[in-house]
Amino acid sequence: MNDPGTERSDVSGEGFSLRTTRADEDAFTATLEALVSDGVAAGIAAKDPTLWGAEAEAEAAQRLAWVSLPQTSRPLVDEVALLGVELRQRGVFNVVLCGMGGSSLAPEVICGAAGVPLTVLDSSDPDFVRAALEDRLAETVVVVSSKSGGTVETDSQRRAFEKAFTDADIDPADRIVVVTDPGSPLEASAREAGYRVFLADPEVGGRYSALTAFGLVPSGLAGADISMLLDSAERIRPDLEQDSVDNPALRLGALLGTANHAGVDKLVLVDAGSSYPGLGDWVEQLVAESTGKDGKGILPVVVPGTDVPDVAPSRPDEVLATFGPDDLLGSHPPVSGWGVCLDGDLGGQLLLWEYATAVAGRVLGINPFDQPDVESAKVASRELLDGGGATPEPVFTDGPVTVYATDGLLPDGTATVADAVAALLGHVDEGHGYLAVQAYLDRHRDAALAGARDALAARTGRPVTFGWGPRFLHSTGQYHKGGPATGVYLQVTGDPEADLAVPDRPFTFQEFLTAQAVGDAQVLADRGRPVLRLHVAGPTHLDVVRAALA
């Protein structure tokens, strides 16, 4: 084995560059050369479903159409442009996207990179939903995106907008655009209602759908240049399809898989001066949901800057991954010796990460296209909404905060929020553990709470992730339940300023959001994961929680 970080190499091509550091050159080279000799890159390009083993073959056979999207998505460019012109001629400029996970994260980063406004409604928080409903409704078009057509969050949001449009004497058929898979229940109901419908390729999984209608329709309507995005993805395709040690996707996938086998199973994602700072959130979902299963996985840790814990300093079980032109591997060499710097156009980055994630799945020996543990939290939430399941009892109340915890987590006599947090942190394994903070709140109004990530990472000396509920359930939620049992979980919930009814449903948005938090906690507890939930009596009391987390 070589000294950590001493092995460095560069590869570059049309519109991209990649540089890596490897702690174990022999292991990395062996993995990379095996991928080349097995024809993995060309096999992915040819949509070979056998690359991930017999158990994954049936799923993979229906999930590989993303490799040709830079070409097959071309017809969307003109279709979306024509619709955009039509909407603007009618004075409709405000684009709202109702979608979760793969249906929302790609448009968010695409529009952020393009500098065009897009309201992403990926929450069940009633205050968050209400803010979108009250923002320029007369100028609003709503894109409703759901691959399955049955996503409850998205269905609830659609119902709320239908009512708002109708109450304002606006025909919803003039303002709602639907993106879904052919044959979904949403397609049928949308066509019956007279909505404009875009159909996505059913052989592309949600987290690989950035270059399908799910990524392109809302982004194009918002004003992003989706033609240029496809161009940049097409430019990198030849490099990704070649069975060569210089293939950037094989190198990245080999690095992630080899490091993981060595116990370096966290992936720190940091922006290094890129023009698309939201990329980390998209990569987080792609990697966590694709690899976190069968007790294995790569945990992405998205950090807000360079001089923060997990970068300065990093941890022995973390790969440092940066995107952008700055040389962070030189200025912040990873303690583990494993690191990668990527730079290039956004479309190329998206396709590169998709290829590399599929490659890493082969190295890890898992199916990168399924998500077997995501449904468990949905089932638990539905049971609670239907009146089934056990309603949790609080352990104690400390001022405006009500505290819930899994059995045995808190020592007898614990009576303060600060002590409860300290008890949870005491369960973080010092060698391979991590803390996941999950905030079921308004992610715009309550954005300051995300600052707790850095404080907790410094306090624990371990990786800390921060996710907004319920959107993380469609992302890292798979890893939490299917990946290594090394996490502890801190939920933050709260009463809203005011609840909001879901039209024609027997529950409100707040009831649904609470059921999602409680349901996920139940599933985590059933799998032996420690969970602490802090429930605040309104948004003005969040400072109490922030103080306890500092």
For each residue, the residues with C-beta under 8 A, 3 or more apart:
1: 23 24 25 26 27
2: 6 7 22 23 24 25 26
3: 6 337
4: 21 23 334 335 336 337 338
5: 8 21 23 329 333 334 337 339
6: 2 3 21 337
7: 2 21 22 23 25 28
8: 5 19 20 21 329
9: 19 20
10: 17 18 19
11: 17 18 19 246 247 248 251
12: 16 17 18
13: 16 17 236 238 239 248
14: 235 236 238 239
15: 232 235 236 344 345 348
16: 12 13 236 239 248 342 343 344 345 348 349 352
17: 10 11 12 13 341 342 343 344
18: 10 11 12 248 251 252 340 341 342 343
19: 8 9 10 11 329 340 341
20: 8 9 251 252 255 339 340 341
21: 4 5 6 7 8 329 333 334 337 338 339 340
22: 2 7 25 28 255 258 337 338
23: 1 2 4 5 7 259 262 264 336 337 338
24: 1 2 27 28 258 262 337
25: 1 2 7 22 28 29
26: 1 2 29 30
27: 1 24 30 31 258 261 262
28: 7 22 24 25 31 32 254 255 258
29: 25 26 32 33
30: 26 27 33 34
31: 27 28 34 35 254 257 258 363
32: 28 29 35 36 245 250 251 254
33: 29 30 36 37 245
34: 30 31 37 38
35: 31 32 38 40 41 243 250 253 254 359 362 363
36: 32 33 39 40 41 243 244 245 247 250
37: 33 34 243
38: 34 35 43
39: 36 42 43 243
40: 35 36 43 44 51 243 250 359 362
41: 35 36 44 45 240 241 242 243 244 247 249 250 355 359
42: 39 45 46 241 242 243
43: 38 39 40 46 48 50 51
44: 40 41 47 48 51 64 67 241 355 358 359
45: 41 42 67 237 240 241
46: 42 43
47: 44 64 65 67
48: 43 44 51 64
49: 52 56 57 58 59 60 61 64
50: 43 53 54 57 60
51: 40 43 44 48 60 358 362
52: 49 56 57 60 361 362 366 367 368 369
53: 50 56 57 365 367
54: 50 57
55: 367
56: 49 52 53 59 60 366 367 368 369 370
57: 49 50 52 53 54 60 61
58: 49 61 62
59: 49 56 62 63 367 369 370
60: 49 50 51 52 56 57 63 64 367 369
61: 49 57 58 64
62: 58 59 202 203
63: 59 60 66 203 204 205 208 369
64: 44 47 48 49 60 61 67 203
65: 47 68 69 72 201 203 204
66: 63 69 201 204 205 208 209 211 212 354
67: 44 45 47 64 355
68: 65 71 72
69: 65 66 72 73 201 204 211 212 230 233 351
70: 73 211 230 231 233 234 237 347 351
71: 68 74 234
72: 65 68 69 201
73: 69 70 76 77 211 212 213 216 230
74: 71 77 230
75: 78 79
76: 73 79 80 198 213 216 217 220 226
77: 73 74 80 81 216 220 226 227 230
78: 75 81 82
79: 75 76 82 83 198
80: 76 77 83 84 216 217 220 221 226
81: 77 78 84 85 220
82: 78 79 85 86
83: 79 80 86 87 177 196 221
84: 80 81 87 88 220 221 223
85: 81 82 88 89
86: 82 83 89 90
87: 83 84 90 92 93 141 221
88: 84 85 91 92 93
89: 85 86
90: 86 87 174
91: 88 138 139
92: 87 88 139 140 141 175
93: 87 88 136 139
94: 117 119 135 136 139 140 141
95: 117 118 119 140 141 143 218 221 222
96: 119 121 132 140 141 142 143 161
97: 103 104 107 118 119 120 121 122 142 143 145 218
98: 121 122 142 143 144 145 154 157 158 161
99: 103 104 107 120 121 122 143 144 145 146 151 154 179 214 218
100: 103 104 122 146 151 153 154 470 471 474
101: 104 105 122 206 207 285 289 471 474 475
102: 105 106 147 205 206 207 208 209 210 214 285 474
103: 97 99 100 107 145 146 147 151 154 179 206 209 214
104: 97 99 100 101 107 108 120 122 145 471
105: 101 102 108 109 281 282 285 475
106: 102 109 110 209 210 214 215 219 282 350
107: 97 99 103 104 110 111 118 120 214 215 218 219 222
108: 104 105 111 112 118 120 278 281 282
109: 105 106 112 113 276 278 279 281 282 346
110: 106 107 113 114 210 215 219 224 226 229 346
111: 107 108 114 116 117 118 218 219 222 223 224
112: 108 109 115 276 277 278
113: 109 110 224 275 276 278 346
114: 110 111 219 222 223 224 225
115: 112
116: 111 222 223 224
117: 94 95 111 222 223
118: 95 97 107 108 111 218 219 222
119: 94 95 96 97 132 135
120: 97 99 104 107 108
121: 96 97 98 99 128 129 132 157
122: 97 98 99 100 101 104 153 471
123: 128 129 153 442 443 468 469 470 471 513
124: 129 153 156 470 509 512 513 516
125: 128 129 440 441 442 443 496 509 510 513
126: 129 130 496 498 499 500 508 509 510 513
127: 130 131 442 445 496 497 498 539
128: 121 123 125 131 132 442 443 444 445
129: 121 123 124 125 126 132 133 157 160 500 509
130: 126 127 133 134 498 500
131: 127 128 134 135 442 444 445
132: 96 119 121 128 129 135
133: 129 130 137 160 161 164
134: 130 131 137
135: 94 119 131 132 140
136: 93 94 139 140
137: 133 134 140 164 165 168 170
138: 91 168 170
139: 91 92 93 94 136
140: 92 94 95 96 135 136 137 175
141: 87 92 94 95 96 175 176 177 221
142: 96 97 98 158 161 175 176 177
143: 95 96 97 98 99 177 178 179 217 218 221
144: 98 99 154 157 158 176 177 178 179 186 190 195
145: 97 98 99 103 104 154 178 179 180 214 217 218
146: 99 100 103 149 150 151 154 155 179 180 184 186
147: 102 103 151 180 181 184 200 206 209 214
148: 151 180 181 184 186
149: 146 180 181 184 185 186 187
150: 146 155 184 185 186
151: 99 100 103 146 147 148 154 155
152: 155 156 378 381 382 512
153: 100 122 123 124 156 157 470 512
154: 98 99 100 103 144 145 146 151 157 158
155: 146 150 151 152 158 159 186
156: 124 152 153 159 160 502 505 509 512
157: 98 121 129 144 153 154 160 161
158: 98 142 144 154 155 161 162 176
159: 155 156 162 163 502 503 504 505
160: 129 133 156 157 163 164 500 502 503 509
161: 96 98 133 142 157 158 164 165 172 175 176
162: 158 159 165 166 172 176 503
163: 159 160 166 167 503
164: 133 137 160 161 167 168
165: 137 161 162 168 170 171 172 175 176
166: 162 163 169 170 172
167: 163 164
168: 137 138 164 165
169: 166
170: 137 138 165 166 174 175
171: 165 174 175
172: 161 162 165 166 175 176 193 195
173: 176 193 194 195
174: 90 170 171
175: 92 140 141 142 161 165 170 171 172
176: 141 142 144 158 161 162 165 172 173 190 193 195 196
177: 83 141 142 143 144 195 196 197 198 217 221
178: 143 144 145 186 187 190 195 196 197 198
179: 99 103 143 144 145 146 197 198 199 200 213 214 217 218
180: 145 146 147 148 149 184 186 187 190 197 199 200
181: 147 148 149 184 187 199 200 202
182: 187 199 202
183: 187 202
184: 146 147 148 149 150 180 181 187 188
185: 149 150 188 189
186: 144 146 148 149 150 155 178 180 189 190
187: 149 178 180 181 182 183 184 190 191 197 199
188: 184 185 191 192
189: 185 186 192 193
190: 144 176 178 180 186 187 193 195 197
191: 187 188 194 195 197
192: 188 189
193: 172 173 176 189 190
194: 173 191
195: 144 172 173 176 177 178 190 191
196: 83 176 177 178
197: 177 178 179 180 187 190 191
198: 76 79 177 178 179 213 217
199: 179 180 181 182 187 213
200: 147 179 180 181 204 209 212 213 214
201: 65 66 69 72 204 212
202: 62 181 182 183
203: 62 63 64 65
204: 63 65 66 69 200 201 208 209 212
205: 63 66 102 208 209 369
206: 101 102 103 147 209 214 474
207: 101 102 285 286 289 290
208: 63 66 102 204 205 286 354 369
209: 66 102 103 106 147 200 204 205 206 212 214 215
210: 102 106 110 214 215 282 350 354
211: 66 69 70 73 215 216 229 230 233 347 350 351
212: 66 69 73 200 201 204 209 215 216
213: 73 76 179 198 199 200 216 217
214: 99 102 103 106 107 145 147 179 200 206 209 210 217
215: 106 107 110 209 210 211 212 218 219
216: 73 76 77 80 211 212 213 219 220 226 229 230
217: 76 80 143 145 177 179 198 213 214 220 221
218: 95 97 99 107 111 118 143 145 179 215 221 222
219: 106 107 110 111 114 118 215 216 222 224 226 229
220: 76 77 80 81 84 216 217 223 224 226
221: 80 83 84 87 95 141 143 177 217 218
222: 95 107 111 114 116 117 118 218 219
223: 84 111 114 116 117 220
224: 110 111 113 114 116 219 220 229
225: 114 228 229
226: 76 77 80 110 216 219 220 229 230
227: 77 230 231
228: 225 231 232 347
229: 110 211 216 219 224 225 226 232 233 346 347
230: 69 70 73 74 77 211 216 226 227 233 234 347
231: 70 227 228 234 235 347
232: 15 228 229 235 236 344 345 346 347 348
233: 69 70 211 229 230 236 237 347 348 350 351
234: 70 71 230 231 237 347
235: 14 15 231 232 345 347 348
236: 13 14 15 16 232 233 239 240 248 344 345 347 348 351 352
237: 45 70 233 234 240 241 351
238: 13 14 241 242
239: 13 14 16 236 242 246 247 248 249
240: 41 45 236 237 247 248 249 351 352 355
241: 41 42 44 45 237 238
242: 41 42 238 239 246 247
243: 35 36 37 39 40 41 42 247 250
244: 36 41 247 250
245: 32 33 36 250 251
246: 11 239 242 251
247: 11 36 41 239 240 242 243 244 250 251
248: 11 13 16 18 236 239 240 251 252 342 352 356
249: 41 239 240 252 253 352 355 356 359
250: 32 35 36 40 41 243 244 245 247 253 254 356 359
251: 11 18 20 32 245 246 247 248 254 255
252: 18 20 248 249 255 256 340 342 352 353 356 359 360
253: 35 249 250 256 257 355 356 357 358 359 360 362 363
254: 28 31 32 35 250 251 257 258 359 363
255: 20 22 28 251 252 258 259 319 338 340
256: 252 253 259 260 267 287 298 319 356 360 363
257: 31 253 254 260 261 359 360 362 363 364
258: 22 24 27 28 31 254 255 261 262 363
259: 23 255 256 262 264 265 319 336 338
260: 256 257 263 264 265 296 298 360 363 364
261: 27 257 258 363 364
262: 23 24 27 258 259 338
263: 260 317 432
264: 23 259 260 316 317 318 319 336 338
265: 259 260 297 298 299 317 432 484
266: 298 299 300 301 310 315 317 318 319 434 463
267: 256 287 298 299 300 301 318 319 321
268: 300 301 303 310 311 314 318 319 320 321 334 463
269: 279 280 283 284 300 301 302 303 321 323
270: 280 303 305 306 311 320 321 322 323 328
271: 274 277 279 280 305 322 323 324
272: 306 322 323 324 325 326 327 328 341 343
273: 324 325 326
274: 271 277 279 323 324 325 343
275: 113 324 346
276: 109 112 113 279 323 346 349
277: 112 271 274 280
278: 108 109 112 113 281 282
279: 109 269 271 274 276 282 283 323 346 349
280: 269 270 271 277 283 284 300 302 303 323
281: 105 108 109 278 284 285 302
282: 105 106 108 109 210 278 279 285 286 350
283: 269 279 280 286 287 300 321 353
284: 269 280 281 287 288 300 302 475 476
285: 101 102 105 207 281 282 288 289 474 475 476
286: 207 208 282 283 289 290 353 354 357
287: 256 267 283 284 290 291 298 300 353 357 360
288: 284 285 291 292 297 298 299 300 475 476 478 479 483
289: 101 207 285 286 292 371 374 474 475 476 477 478 479
290: 207 286 287 357 358 360 361 368 369
291: 287 288 296 297 298 357 360 361 364 366 368 479 483
292: 288 289 296 297 298 299 373 476 478 479 480 482 483
293: 296 297 366 367 370 371 372 373 478 482 483
294: 366 482
295: 482 483 484 485
296: 260 291 292 293 364 365 366 483 484
297: 265 288 291 292 293 364 366 479 482 483 484
298: 256 260 265 266 267 287 288 291 292 360 364
299: 265 266 267 288 292 434 463 465 476 479 483
300: 266 267 268 269 280 283 284 287 288 465 476
301: 266 267 268 269 310 318 434 463 464 465
302: 269 280 281 284 465 466
303: 268 269 270 280 308 309 310 311 453 454
304: 308 450 453 454
305: 270 271 308 311
306: 270 272 311 312 326 328 331 332
307: 311 312
308: 303 304 305 311 312 454 457
309: 303 312 313 454 457 458 464
310: 266 268 301 303 314 315 318 457 463 464
311: 268 270 303 305 306 307 308 314 320 328 332
312: 306 307 308 309 332
313: 309 335
314: 268 310 311 318 320 332 334 335 336
315: 266 310 318 335 336 461 462 463
316: 264 335 336
317: 263 264 265 266 336 431 432 463
318: 264 266 267 268 301 310 314 315 334 335 336 338 463
319: 255 256 259 264 266 267 268 334 336 338 339 340
320: 268 270 311 314 328 329 332 334 336 338 339 340
321: 267 268 269 270 283 339 340 341 342
322: 270 271 272 326 328 329 339 340 341 342
323: 269 270 271 272 274 276 279 280 341 342 343 349
324: 271 272 273 274 275 343
325: 272 273 274 343
326: 272 273 306 322 331
327: 272 330 331 341
328: 270 272 306 311 320 322 331 332 341
329: 5 8 19 21 320 322 332 333 334 339 340 341
330: 327 333
331: 306 326 327 328
332: 306 311 312 314 320 328 329
333: 5 21 329 330 339
334: 4 5 21 268 314 318 319 320 329 337 338 339
335: 4 313 314 315 316 318
336: 4 23 259 264 314 315 316 317 318 319 320 339
337: 3 4 5 6 21 22 23 24 334
338: 4 21 22 23 255 259 262 264 318 319 320 334
339: 5 20 21 319 320 321 322 329 333 334 336
340: 18 19 20 21 252 255 319 320 321 322 329
341: 17 18 19 20 272 321 322 323 327 328 329
342: 16 17 18 248 252 321 322 323 349 352
343: 16 17 18 272 274 323 324 325
344: 15 16 17 232 236 348 349 352
345: 15 16 232 235 236 348 349
346: 109 110 113 229 232 275 276 279 349 350
347: 70 211 228 229 230 231 232 233 234 235 236 350 351
348: 15 16 232 233 235 236 344 345 351 352
349: 16 276 279 323 342 344 345 346 352 353
350: 106 210 211 233 282 346 347 353 354
351: 69 70 211 233 236 237 240 347 348 354 355
352: 16 236 240 248 249 252 342 344 348 349 355 356
353: 252 283 286 287 349 350 356 357
354: 66 208 210 286 350 351 357 358
355: 41 44 67 240 249 253 351 352 358 359
356: 248 249 250 252 253 256 352 353 359 360
357: 253 286 287 290 291 353 354 360 361 368
358: 44 51 253 290 354 355 361 362 368
359: 35 40 41 44 249 250 252 253 254 257 355 356 362 363
360: 252 253 256 257 260 287 290 291 298 356 357 363 364 368
361: 52 290 291 357 358 364 366 367 368 369
362: 35 40 51 52 253 257 358 359 365 368
363: 31 35 253 254 256 257 258 260 261 359 360
364: 257 260 261 291 296 297 298 360 361
365: 53 296 362
366: 52 56 291 293 294 296 297 361
367: 52 53 55 56 59 60 293 361 370
368: 52 56 290 291 357 358 360 361 362
369: 52 56 59 60 63 205 208 290 361
370: 56 59 293 367
371: 289 293 374 375 478
372: 293 375 478 482
373: 292 293 376 377 477 478 481 482
374: 289 371 377 378 473 474 477 478
375: 371 372 378 379
376: 373 379 380 481 523
377: 373 374 380 381 473 477 481 516 519 520 523
378: 152 374 375 381 382 473 519
379: 375 376 382 383 519
380: 376 377 383 384 389 518 519 520 522 523
381: 152 377 378 384 385 512 515 516 518 519 520
382: 152 378 379 385 386 515 519
383: 379 380 386 388 389 519
384: 380 381 387 388 389 391 515 518 519
385: 381 382 506 507 511 512 515
386: 382 383
387: 384
388: 383 384
389: 380 383 384 518 519 522
390: 522
391: 384 518
392: 404 518 521 522 533
393: 404
394: 397 402 403 404 535
395: 403 404 405 410 414 420
396: 403 414 415
397: 394 401 402 403
398: 401 403 415 416 417
399: 417 541 544
400: 536 537 538 541 544
401: 397 398 417 534 535 536 537 541 544 545
402: 394 397 534 535 537
403: 394 395 396 397 398 410 417 420 532 533 534 535
404: 392 393 394 395 521 532 533 535
405: 395 409 410 420 424 531 532 533
406: 409 521 524 525 529 530 531 532
407: 525
408:
409: 405 406 423 424 427 530 531 532
410: 395 403 405 414 419 420 423 532
411: 414 423
412:
413:
414: 395 396 410 411 419 420 423
415: 396 398 419
416: 398 419 420
417: 398 399 401 403 420 421 534 544 545 548
418: 421 422 547 548
419: 410 414 415 416 422 423
420: 395 403 405 410 414 416 417 423 424 532 534 548
421: 417 418 424 425 490 532 534 548 549
422: 418 419 425 426
423: 409 410 411 414 419 420 426 427 532
424: 405 409 420 421 427 428 435 488 490 530 532
425: 421 422 428 435 456 459 460 488
426: 422 423
427: 409 423 424 433 488 530
428: 424 425 433 434 435 460 462 488
429: 432 433 462 486
430: 433 461 462
431: 317
432: 263 265 317 429 484 486
433: 427 428 429 430 462 486 487 488
434: 266 299 301 428 462 463 464 465 486 487 488
435: 424 425 428 456 460 462 463 464 465 487 488 489 490
436: 464 465 467 476 480 487 488 489 490
437: 452 453 456 464 465 466 467 490 492 549
438: 467 468 469 472 489 490 491 492 517 520
439: 443 446 449 450 466 467 468 469 491 492
440: 125 468 469 470 491 492 493 494 513 514 516 517
441: 125 445 446 449 468 469 492 493 494 539 542
442: 123 125 127 128 131 445 446 496 539
443: 123 125 128 439 446 447 468
444: 128 131 447
445: 127 128 131 441 442 539
446: 439 441 442 443 449 539 542
447: 443 444 450
448: 451 542 546
449: 439 441 446 452 492 542 545 546
450: 304 439 447 453 466
451: 448 454 455 546
452: 437 449 455 456 466 546 549 550
453: 303 304 437 450 456 457 464 465 466
454: 303 304 308 309 451 457 458 464
455: 451 452 458 459 549 550
456: 425 435 437 452 453 459 460 464 549
457: 308 309 310 453 454 460 461 462 463 464
458: 309 454 455 461
459: 425 455 456
460: 425 428 435 456 457 464
461: 315 430 457 458
462: 315 428 429 430 433 434 435 457
463: 266 268 299 301 310 315 317 318 434 435 457
464: 301 309 310 434 435 436 437 453 454 456 457 460
465: 299 300 301 302 434 435 436 437 453 476
466: 302 437 439 450 452 453
467: 436 437 438 439 471 472 475 476
468: 123 438 439 440 441 443 471 472
469: 123 438 439 440 441 472 473 491 493 513 516 517 520
470: 100 123 124 153 440 473 474 513 516 517
471: 100 101 104 122 123 467 468 474 475
472: 438 467 468 469 475 476 477
473: 374 377 378 469 470 477 516 520
474: 100 101 102 206 285 289 374 470 471 477
475: 101 105 284 285 288 289 467 471 472 478
476: 284 285 288 289 292 299 300 436 465 467 472 479 480
477: 289 373 374 377 472 473 474 480 481 520
478: 288 289 292 293 371 372 373 374 475 481 482 483
479: 288 289 291 292 297 299 476 482 483
480: 292 436 476 477 483 487 489 524 529
481: 373 376 377 477 478 523 524 527 529
482: 292 293 294 295 297 372 373 478 479
483: 288 291 292 293 295 296 297 299 478 479 480 486 487
484: 265 295 296 297 432 487
485: 295 527 528 529
486: 429 432 433 434 483
487: 433 434 435 436 480 483 484 529
488: 424 425 427 428 433 434 435 436 529 530 531 532
489: 435 436 438 480 521 524 529 530 531 532
490: 421 424 435 436 437 438 531 532 533 534
491: 438 439 440 469 517 520 521 531 532 533 534
492: 437 438 439 440 441 449 533 534 535 536 542 545
493: 440 441 469 513 514 517 533 534 535 536
494: 440 441 535 536 537 538 539 541 542
495: 510 535 536 537 538
496: 125 126 127 442 499 500 510 538 539
497: 127 538 539
498: 126 127 130
499: 126 496 508 509 510 511
500: 126 129 130 160 496 508 509 510
501: 505 508 509
502: 156 159 160 505 507 508 509 512
503: 159 160 162 163
504: 159
505: 156 159 501 502
506: 385
507: 385 502 511 512 515
508: 126 499 500 501 502 511 512
509: 124 125 126 129 156 160 499 500 501 502 512 513
510: 125 126 495 496 499 500 513 514
511: 385 499 507 508 514 515
512: 124 152 153 156 381 385 502 507 508 509 515 516
513: 123 124 125 126 440 469 470 493 509 510 516 517
514: 440 493 510 511 517 518
515: 381 382 384 385 507 511 512 518 519
516: 124 377 381 440 469 470 473 512 513 519 520
517: 438 440 469 470 491 493 513 514 520 521 533
518: 380 381 384 389 391 392 514 515 521 522
519: 377 378 379 380 381 382 383 384 389 515 516 522 523
520: 377 380 381 438 469 473 477 491 516 517 523 524
521: 392 404 406 489 491 517 518 524 525 531 533
522: 380 389 390 392 518 519 525 526
523: 376 377 380 481 519 520 526 527
524: 406 480 481 489 520 521 527 529 531
525: 406 407 521 522 528 529 531
526: 522 523
527: 481 485 523 524
528: 485 525
529: 406 480 481 485 487 488 489 524 525
530: 406 409 424 427 488 489
531: 405 406 409 488 489 490 491 521 524 525
532: 403 404 405 406 409 410 420 421 423 424 488 489 490 491
533: 392 403 404 405 490 491 492 493 517 521
534: 401 402 403 417 420 421 490 491 492 493 545 548
535: 394 401 402 403 404 492 493 494 495
536: 400 401 492 493 494 495 539 541 542 544 545
537: 400 401 402 494 495 541
538: 400 494 495 496 497 541
539: 127 441 442 445 446 494 496 497 536 542
540: 543
541: 399 400 401 494 536 537 538 544 545
542: 441 446 448 449 492 494 536 539 545 546
543: 540 546 547
544: 399 400 401 417 536 541 547 548
545: 401 417 449 492 534 536 541 542 548 549
546: 448 449 451 452 542 543 549 550
547: 418 543 544 550
548: 417 418 420 421 534 544 545
549: 421 437 452 455 456 545 546
550: 452 455 546 547
